[in-house]
Amino acid sequence: MNKRILITASLAGLLALGGCKKDYLETVPSDAVSEAQIFSDITAVNATVEGLYKEMFTFAVGGGSHSDYGQKSIDLSLDLMGNDMVVHTQGYSWYNTTYQYTNWGLATTGQMPDFAWYRFYDMIKQANKLYNFVDGVKNASSTQKESIKGQALGIRAYCYYNLANLYQQTYKGNESAKGVPIYTKDTTGGKARGTVQDVYNRIIADLTEAETLLTGKTRTTKNYMDISVVRGFRARVALVQEDWANASKYANLAKAGYPLMTTAQYTARSAFSSISNPEWMWGSIIPAAEATIYASFFSHIDPNVGGYAALGQQKKITKDLYDQIPTGDVRKTVFRAPGTGNTTIPDYCQLKHQVPDLSNRWQADYLYMRASEMFLIEAEALARQGNDAGARSVLESMVKVRFPAYSAGTRSGAALIAEILLQRRIELWGEGFGLLDIKRLKTGLNRPTGAGNHGAPNFNPVVYTTGPADNRFLMRIPQRELDNNASMTPADQNPE
């Protein structure tokens, strides 16, 4: 990774925000500020940490587009490329090429592969600085240093997990395939693509050390990583690796202390837009003054706020999945029932992700991890280890909160795993797991068609089925990376 390019990307994001988001300039470290200045005082270091977390939702770090607003932009892309999310009409065309499987094949500046690459590597650069230099801060306590180092490692692992899954196929069976360049220190020169195994080794090492460093540490807000979040990511990584023992272990540890939403909490407008929700483990607090308005997740998904989702691009659940949610399950109520829709909120339109208060329509937090995911990981991992009774117990303990009449019955083996995966699709709809699960399960894309599903009269996604490892599942390496990284050649580009 060429350091000059990373600096340019970081400054571009800051300048783009400078016109209307002064707070970013007060917290995000500029490359004009020397490392000696930043790491001379704990106050400056804390501002750097805050800036790193803000990059999770900053507009235009990678270049500038209303689809370049951080992690939730990636999450929305992953669901639009899955089986269960439908685009109502063409609208203003944002994400339509993603839905149609053409955007990720573009290596040019200003496209999603370029945005993701430069955002995650810019965050890695900042995390590396924090980890490598914070020990030299004279007025920081050992507890403060350990906490900052643990968070830096957690963020770095999170970035490499995203990069590994966006720019290559799933881990299992592709361990020796090309991964992404690995940086643990700032460098003025680029590095070659490590293998997928190399990247996952780095992720596991970082999460293992982060868990040790963050043990016993408290956080002031769920905006920051803590040991529960690190364990949650360890569970996610183990699930992808098919390391079932660690997946069940870490998911169980991660969810401790996070109660599942009640029915009243689940149906509240703020259920999936406020970090105060007790089930949320990690998210971004986004004050109104720092909201990215039309270039935001809620602009693209909430049909009530007057953003792009209200202008024809409503996001809908498929009839196929909706019909598999039983009457009496609270999760069915967050989608517009067929026959009750209107122009703004058509049949099957999602009402799960909404801003908390329409009188302050852009103030809404971003969700990155919650306890329900951990229940589902634990249940799946137990079932794949042959512990059917344990898996059923964990699954029922979650689903019964959503649907009191639920029972996993006597399902076992493949039937139980299929049921867990169905519940995963229902519970985590719209939270960014669509394509990732298709890749890790090696099922290929299989979009349902017909009334209420993909295609006419809805916007045409063009691509309905794929093989289990389609090249279109991979983001292209940005061309400007290949042009400026001497350790990479055209042969390093992902196949079309």
C-alpha positions as CSV (number, residue, x, y, z in Angstrom):
1,M,0.0,0.0,0.0
2,N,1.5,3.3,-1.1
3,K,1.6,5.7,1.9
4,R,1.1,8.7,-0.3
5,I,-2.2,7.3,-1.6
6,L,-3.4,6.5,1.9
7,I,-2.7,10.0,3.0
8,T,-4.5,11.4,0.0
9,A,-7.5,9.2,0.8
10,S,-7.6,10.3,4.4
11,L,-7.3,14.0,3.6
12,A,-9.9,13.7,0.9
13,G,-12.4,12.4,3.4
14,L,-11.6,15.2,5.8
15,L,-11.9,17.9,3.2
16,A,-15.2,16.5,2.0
17,L,-16.6,16.8,5.5
18,G,-15.0,20.2,6.2
19,G,-17.7,22.3,4.6
20,C,-20.5,21.2,6.9
21,K,-19.1,18.8,9.6
22,K,-16.7,20.8,11.6
23,D,-16.6,18.2,14.4
24,Y,-14.8,15.8,12.2
25,L,-11.9,18.2,11.7
26,E,-11.7,18.5,15.5
27,T,-11.3,14.7,16.1
28,V,-10.0,13.0,13.0
29,P,-6.2,13.2,13.0
30,S,-4.7,15.0,10.0
31,D,-1.5,13.9,8.3
32,A,-0.3,17.4,8.8
33,V,-0.1,16.7,12.5
34,S,3.1,14.9,13.4
35,E,3.1,11.6,15.2
36,A,5.3,13.2,17.9
37,Q,2.5,15.7,18.5
38,I,-0.3,13.1,18.5
39,F,1.5,10.7,20.8
40,S,2.9,13.2,23.2
41,D,-0.3,13.5,25.2
42,I,-3.1,11.2,26.1
43,T,-5.7,13.8,25.1
44,A,-4.4,13.9,21.6
45,V,-4.3,10.1,21.5
46,N,-7.9,9.9,22.6
47,A,-8.9,12.3,19.9
48,T,-7.1,10.0,17.4
49,V,-9.1,7.0,18.8
50,E,-12.3,8.9,18.4
51,G,-11.4,9.8,14.9
52,L,-10.7,6.2,14.0
53,Y,-14.2,5.2,15.2
54,K,-15.8,8.1,13.3
55,E,-14.3,6.7,10.1
56,M,-16.8,3.9,10.4
57,F,-19.4,6.3,9.1
58,T,-17.5,9.2,7.6
59,F,-18.6,10.3,4.2
60,A,-16.3,10.1,1.2
61,V,-13.1,8.6,2.7
62,G,-12.6,6.6,-0.5
63,G,-13.5,9.4,-3.0
64,G,-17.0,10.8,-2.8
65,S,-20.4,9.3,-3.6
66,H,-23.7,9.0,-1.9
67,S,-22.9,5.3,-1.6
68,D,-19.6,5.9,0.3
69,Y,-20.6,6.3,3.9
70,G,-18.8,3.5,5.7
71,Q,-19.6,0.1,7.0
72,K,-23.4,0.4,6.5
73,S,-22.8,1.1,2.8
74,I,-20.9,-2.2,2.6
75,D,-23.7,-4.0,4.6
76,L,-26.4,-2.7,2.3
77,S,-24.4,-3.9,-0.7
78,L,-24.0,-7.4,0.7
79,D,-27.7,-7.7,1.3
80,L,-28.6,-6.3,-2.1
81,M,-26.3,-9.0,-3.6
82,G,-28.1,-11.7,-1.6
83,N,-31.4,-13.6,-2.1
84,D,-33.7,-11.8,0.3
85,M,-33.7,-8.1,-0.5
86,V,-35.7,-6.6,-3.4
87,V,-35.4,-3.1,-5.0
88,H,-38.8,-1.6,-5.7
89,T,-38.0,0.5,-8.8
90,Q,-35.1,2.2,-10.5
91,G,-35.5,5.4,-8.5
92,Y,-32.2,7.5,-8.5
93,S,-30.2,4.4,-9.4
94,W,-28.0,4.2,-6.3
95,Y,-26.8,0.6,-5.8
96,N,-28.7,-0.7,-8.8
97,T,-25.5,-1.9,-10.4
98,T,-24.6,-3.6,-7.2
99,Y,-28.0,-5.3,-7.2
100,Q,-27.3,-6.3,-10.8
101,Y,-23.8,-7.7,-10.0
102,T,-21.8,-5.3,-12.2
103,N,-20.4,-2.7,-9.8
104,W,-18.0,-4.9,-7.9
105,G,-16.3,-5.8,-11.2
106,L,-15.2,-2.1,-11.7
107,A,-11.6,-1.3,-10.7
108,T,-12.0,2.4,-11.4
109,T,-11.9,5.3,-8.9
110,G,-15.4,6.2,-7.6
111,Q,-16.8,2.7,-7.4
112,M,-17.6,0.5,-4.4
113,P,-14.4,-1.7,-4.6
114,D,-12.3,1.5,-4.5
115,F,-14.3,3.0,-1.6
116,A,-14.0,-0.1,0.5
117,W,-10.2,-0.7,-0.2
118,Y,-9.2,2.8,0.8
119,R,-11.5,3.2,3.8
120,F,-10.3,-0.1,5.4
121,Y,-6.7,0.5,4.7
122,D,-6.9,4.0,6.0
123,M,-8.4,2.7,9.2
124,I,-5.6,0.0,9.4
125,K,-3.0,2.8,9.0
126,Q,-4.5,4.7,12.0
127,A,-4.9,1.5,14.1
128,N,-1.2,0.7,13.4
129,K,-0.1,4.1,14.6
130,L,-2.1,3.7,17.8
131,Y,-0.8,0.2,18.5
132,N,2.8,1.0,17.7
133,F,3.2,4.4,19.4
134,V,0.8,4.6,22.4
135,D,3.3,3.0,24.8
136,G,5.4,6.1,24.5
137,V,2.7,8.4,25.8
138,K,4.2,9.6,29.1
139,N,1.0,10.8,30.8
140,A,-1.1,7.7,29.9
141,S,-1.6,5.0,32.5
142,S,-0.9,1.3,31.7
143,T,-4.6,0.7,31.8
144,Q,-5.2,3.4,29.2
145,K,-2.4,2.1,27.0
146,E,-3.7,-1.5,27.1
147,S,-7.2,-0.4,26.3
148,I,-6.1,1.7,23.3
149,K,-3.9,-1.1,22.0
150,G,-6.6,-3.6,22.4
151,Q,-9.1,-1.5,20.5
152,A,-6.5,-0.8,17.8
153,L,-6.0,-4.5,17.3
154,G,-9.8,-5.1,17.3
155,I,-10.3,-2.5,14.6
156,R,-7.4,-3.9,12.5
157,A,-8.8,-7.4,12.7
158,Y,-12.2,-6.1,11.8
159,C,-10.7,-4.3,8.7
160,Y,-8.8,-7.4,7.6
161,Y,-11.9,-9.5,8.0
162,N,-13.9,-7.2,5.7
163,L,-11.1,-7.0,3.2
164,A,-10.6,-10.8,3.1
165,N,-14.3,-11.4,2.5
166,L,-14.8,-8.7,-0.1
167,Y,-11.7,-9.3,-2.2
168,Q,-11.6,-13.2,-2.1
169,Q,-13.9,-16.1,-1.8
170,T,-14.7,-17.7,1.6
171,Y,-11.9,-19.0,3.7
172,K,-12.6,-22.7,3.6
173,G,-11.1,-24.3,0.5
174,N,-9.4,-21.1,-0.5
175,E,-6.7,-20.9,2.2
176,S,-3.8,-20.7,-0.3
177,A,-5.6,-18.3,-2.6
178,K,-4.5,-14.6,-2.8
179,G,-5.8,-12.5,0.1
180,V,-4.8,-8.9,0.6
181,P,-1.6,-7.1,1.6
182,I,-1.0,-7.2,5.3
183,Y,0.4,-4.1,7.1
184,T,1.3,-4.0,10.8
185,K,3.4,-0.9,10.6
186,D,3.4,2.2,8.5
187,T,5.3,1.7,5.3
188,T,6.3,3.9,2.4
189,G,6.3,0.9,0.0
190,G,3.5,-1.5,-1.0
191,K,3.2,-5.1,-0.2
192,A,2.1,-8.1,-2.1
193,R,-1.2,-10.0,-1.6
194,G,-0.7,-12.4,1.3
195,T,-2.6,-15.7,1.1
196,V,-6.1,-16.0,2.6
197,Q,-4.5,-18.1,5.4
198,D,-2.0,-15.3,6.1
199,V,-4.8,-12.8,6.5
200,Y,-6.8,-15.0,8.8
201,N,-3.6,-15.8,10.9
202,R,-3.3,-12.0,11.3
203,I,-6.9,-11.6,12.3
204,I,-6.8,-14.4,14.9
205,A,-3.5,-13.1,16.3
206,D,-4.9,-9.6,16.6
207,L,-8.2,-10.7,18.2
208,T,-6.4,-13.0,20.6
209,E,-4.1,-10.2,21.9
210,A,-7.0,-7.8,21.9
211,E,-9.0,-10.1,24.1
212,T,-6.1,-10.2,26.6
213,L,-5.6,-6.5,26.6
214,L,-9.2,-5.6,27.0
215,T,-9.9,-8.1,29.8
216,G,-11.2,-6.2,32.8
217,K,-11.4,-2.9,30.9
218,T,-14.6,-0.9,30.7
219,R,-15.8,1.3,28.0
220,T,-17.8,4.6,28.3
221,T,-20.0,3.9,25.3
222,K,-20.9,1.1,22.9
223,N,-19.4,3.3,20.2
224,Y,-16.1,1.7,21.2
225,M,-14.9,-1.9,21.0
226,D,-14.6,-3.9,24.2
227,I,-14.0,-7.5,25.0
228,S,-17.5,-8.6,24.1
229,V,-17.2,-7.1,20.6
230,V,-13.8,-8.7,20.2
231,R,-15.2,-12.1,21.2
232,G,-18.1,-11.5,18.8
233,F,-15.7,-11.0,15.9
234,R,-13.8,-14.0,17.0
235,A,-17.1,-16.0,16.7
236,R,-17.8,-14.5,13.3
237,V,-14.3,-15.4,12.1
238,A,-14.5,-19.0,13.5
239,L,-17.9,-19.5,11.8
240,V,-16.3,-18.6,8.4
241,Q,-13.4,-20.9,9.1
242,E,-15.7,-23.7,10.1
243,D,-14.0,-23.8,13.5
244,W,-17.2,-24.8,15.2
245,A,-15.7,-25.3,18.7
246,N,-14.4,-21.7,18.8
247,A,-17.5,-20.3,17.1
248,S,-19.8,-21.7,19.8
249,K,-17.4,-20.8,22.6
250,Y,-16.9,-17.2,21.6
251,A,-20.5,-16.5,20.6
252,N,-21.6,-17.8,24.1
253,L,-19.1,-15.5,25.8
254,A,-19.8,-12.5,23.6
255,K,-23.5,-12.4,24.2
256,A,-23.3,-12.4,28.0
257,G,-24.9,-9.3,29.5
258,Y,-26.9,-8.3,26.4
259,P,-30.6,-9.1,26.8
260,L,-32.7,-9.8,23.8
261,M,-35.2,-7.1,22.8
262,T,-38.7,-7.5,24.1
263,T,-41.6,-7.3,21.6
264,A,-42.2,-3.7,22.5
265,Q,-38.5,-2.9,22.0
266,Y,-38.3,-4.8,18.7
267,T,-41.2,-2.9,17.2
268,A,-40.0,0.6,18.3
269,R,-38.8,2.9,15.6
270,S,-35.5,3.0,17.4
271,A,-34.9,-0.7,17.6
272,F,-32.4,-0.7,14.8
273,S,-31.3,2.9,14.9
274,S,-30.4,3.7,18.5
275,I,-27.3,2.5,20.3
276,S,-29.3,2.7,23.5
277,N,-31.0,-0.6,22.6
278,P,-29.9,-3.2,25.2
279,E,-29.3,-5.9,22.6
280,W,-26.8,-3.8,20.6
281,M,-23.2,-4.8,21.3
282,W,-21.5,-2.3,19.0
283,G,-22.5,0.6,16.8
284,S,-21.8,4.2,15.9
285,I,-23.4,7.1,17.7
286,I,-24.1,9.7,15.0
287,P,-25.3,13.0,16.4
288,A,-27.5,15.1,14.1
289,A,-24.7,17.5,13.4
290,E,-22.5,14.7,12.0
291,A,-25.2,12.8,10.0
292,T,-24.3,12.4,6.4
293,I,-27.9,13.2,5.2
294,Y,-28.7,11.8,1.8
295,A,-25.4,9.9,1.7
296,S,-26.4,7.6,4.6
297,F,-27.8,4.2,5.3
298,F,-31.2,5.5,6.4
299,S,-31.5,7.6,3.3
300,H,-31.2,4.5,1.2
301,I,-33.4,2.2,3.4
302,D,-36.0,4.1,5.4
303,P,-38.9,5.1,3.2
304,N,-40.2,7.7,5.7
305,V,-37.3,10.2,5.8
306,G,-37.5,11.6,2.3
307,G,-34.2,10.1,1.1
308,Y,-33.5,7.8,-1.8
309,A,-35.7,5.0,-0.4
310,A,-38.7,7.3,-0.6
311,L,-37.9,8.1,-4.2
312,G,-38.6,4.7,-5.7
313,Q,-35.8,2.7,-4.3
314,Q,-37.6,1.1,-1.4
315,K,-36.0,-2.0,-0.1
316,K,-38.3,-5.0,0.4
317,I,-38.2,-8.5,1.7
318,T,-39.0,-11.2,-0.8
319,K,-42.5,-12.8,-0.6
320,D,-40.6,-16.1,-0.4
321,L,-39.0,-15.2,3.0
322,Y,-41.9,-13.2,4.3
323,D,-44.2,-16.2,3.9
324,Q,-41.9,-18.3,6.0
325,I,-42.3,-16.0,9.0
326,P,-45.3,-17.3,10.9
327,T,-48.2,-15.0,12.0
328,G,-47.6,-14.0,15.6
329,D,-43.8,-13.6,15.0
330,V,-42.9,-10.0,15.8
331,R,-40.4,-10.0,13.0
332,K,-43.2,-10.3,10.4
333,T,-44.6,-6.9,11.6
334,V,-41.6,-4.9,10.5
335,F,-42.5,-5.4,6.8
336,R,-45.5,-4.0,5.1
337,A,-48.1,-6.7,4.8
338,P,-49.3,-7.6,1.2
339,G,-52.4,-5.7,0.2
340,T,-51.8,-2.8,2.6
341,G,-49.1,-0.9,0.8
342,N,-49.1,2.5,-0.8
343,T,-46.9,4.6,-3.1
344,T,-44.4,5.5,-0.3
345,I,-44.5,2.1,1.5
346,P,-45.4,-0.6,-1.0
347,D,-46.2,-4.2,-0.1
348,Y,-43.3,-6.1,1.5
349,C,-41.4,-2.8,2.1
350,Q,-39.1,-2.9,5.1
351,L,-39.9,-1.0,8.3
352,K,-37.3,-2.6,10.4
353,H,-34.6,0.0,9.8
354,Q,-36.1,3.4,10.6
355,V,-34.8,6.7,12.1
356,P,-35.9,7.0,15.7
357,D,-37.7,10.4,15.4
358,L,-39.0,11.9,12.1
359,S,-38.9,15.3,13.6
360,N,-35.1,15.0,13.6
361,R,-35.1,12.8,10.5
362,W,-31.4,12.3,9.9
363,Q,-30.3,11.5,13.5
364,A,-29.9,7.8,13.7
365,D,-27.1,5.4,14.9
366,Y,-25.5,2.6,13.0
367,L,-25.7,-1.0,14.1
368,Y,-22.7,-3.3,13.7
369,M,-23.2,-6.2,16.1
370,R,-26.0,-7.4,18.4
371,A,-26.7,-10.4,20.6
372,S,-29.1,-12.2,18.4
373,E,-26.3,-12.9,15.9
374,M,-24.3,-14.6,18.7
375,F,-27.3,-16.9,19.5
376,L,-27.5,-17.9,15.9
377,I,-23.7,-18.5,15.6
378,E,-23.7,-20.6,18.8
379,A,-26.7,-22.6,17.6
380,E,-25.3,-23.3,14.2
381,A,-21.8,-24.2,15.6
382,L,-23.3,-26.6,18.1
383,A,-25.5,-28.3,15.5
384,R,-22.5,-28.7,13.2
385,Q,-20.6,-30.4,16.1
386,G,-23.5,-32.9,16.5
387,N,-24.9,-31.3,19.7
388,D,-28.5,-31.1,18.4
389,A,-30.0,-30.7,21.9
390,G,-27.8,-27.9,22.8
391,A,-28.4,-26.2,19.4
392,R,-32.1,-26.5,19.7
393,S,-32.0,-25.0,23.2
394,V,-30.0,-22.0,22.1
395,L,-32.1,-21.5,19.1
396,E,-35.4,-21.7,21.0
397,S,-34.1,-19.3,23.7
398,M,-33.8,-16.6,21.0
399,V,-36.7,-17.3,18.7
400,K,-39.3,-17.7,21.4
401,V,-38.6,-14.1,22.4
402,R,-39.8,-13.1,18.9
403,F,-42.5,-15.8,18.6
404,P,-43.6,-17.4,21.9
405,A,-45.2,-20.4,20.2
406,Y,-41.9,-21.4,18.4
407,S,-40.4,-24.8,18.8
408,A,-37.5,-26.4,17.1
409,G,-39.3,-29.7,17.7
410,T,-37.1,-32.8,17.3
411,R,-35.1,-31.4,14.4
412,S,-31.6,-32.8,14.1
413,G,-28.7,-33.0,11.7
414,A,-29.2,-31.3,8.4
415,A,-32.8,-30.4,9.1
416,L,-31.8,-28.5,12.3
417,I,-29.0,-26.7,10.5
418,A,-31.5,-25.7,7.7
419,E,-33.8,-24.3,10.4
420,I,-31.1,-22.3,12.0
421,L,-30.0,-20.8,8.7
422,L,-33.7,-19.9,8.0
423,Q,-33.9,-18.1,11.3
424,R,-30.6,-16.4,10.6
425,R,-32.1,-15.0,7.3
426,I,-35.2,-13.8,9.1
427,E,-33.5,-12.3,12.2
428,L,-30.6,-10.6,10.4
429,W,-32.4,-9.3,7.4
430,G,-30.9,-6.0,6.2
431,E,-27.9,-6.2,8.6
432,G,-25.3,-7.1,6.0
433,F,-25.0,-10.9,6.0
434,G,-26.7,-11.8,2.7
435,L,-23.8,-12.4,0.3
436,L,-21.3,-13.4,3.1
437,D,-23.5,-16.3,4.0
438,I,-24.0,-17.3,0.3
439,K,-20.2,-17.4,0.0
440,R,-19.4,-19.2,3.2
441,L,-22.1,-21.8,2.7
442,K,-21.2,-22.2,-1.0
443,T,-24.8,-22.3,-2.1
444,G,-24.5,-19.8,-5.0
445,L,-27.1,-17.1,-5.5
446,N,-30.7,-18.4,-5.9
447,R,-33.1,-15.4,-6.0
448,P,-36.8,-16.4,-5.9
449,T,-38.9,-15.1,-8.8
450,G,-42.6,-14.5,-9.3
451,A,-45.1,-12.1,-7.7
452,G,-43.6,-10.3,-4.7
453,N,-40.1,-11.6,-5.4
454,H,-37.2,-10.4,-7.7
455,G,-38.0,-9.1,-11.1
456,A,-41.1,-7.5,-12.8
457,P,-42.9,-5.5,-11.7
458,N,-40.0,-4.7,-9.3
459,F,-36.7,-3.5,-10.6
460,N,-34.9,-6.2,-12.6
461,P,-31.8,-7.5,-10.9
462,V,-30.7,-9.3,-14.1
463,V,-28.7,-11.9,-12.2
464,Y,-30.8,-14.6,-10.5
465,T,-28.6,-17.6,-10.0
466,T,-24.8,-18.2,-9.9
467,G,-22.4,-21.0,-9.1
468,P,-21.1,-21.4,-5.5
469,A,-17.9,-19.3,-6.2
470,D,-18.8,-16.9,-8.9
471,N,-16.1,-14.3,-9.8
472,R,-18.7,-11.6,-9.4
473,F,-18.7,-12.3,-5.6
474,L,-15.3,-10.6,-5.6
475,M,-14.5,-6.9,-5.5
476,R,-11.8,-5.9,-8.0
477,I,-8.6,-4.5,-6.7
478,P,-8.6,-0.7,-7.3
479,Q,-6.6,0.2,-10.4
480,R,-4.8,3.0,-8.6
481,E,-3.5,0.4,-6.1
482,L,-2.1,-1.7,-8.9
483,D,-0.6,1.4,-10.5
484,N,1.1,2.6,-7.3
485,N,2.1,-0.6,-5.5
486,A,5.3,-1.9,-6.9
487,S,4.8,-5.3,-5.2
488,M,1.6,-5.9,-7.2
489,T,1.2,-6.6,-10.9
490,P,-1.8,-6.9,-13.2
491,A,-1.7,-10.7,-12.4
492,D,-2.8,-9.8,-8.9
493,Q,-6.1,-8.5,-10.1
494,N,-9.2,-10.5,-9.3
495,P,-10.8,-12.4,-12.2
496,E,-13.9,-10.9,-13.9
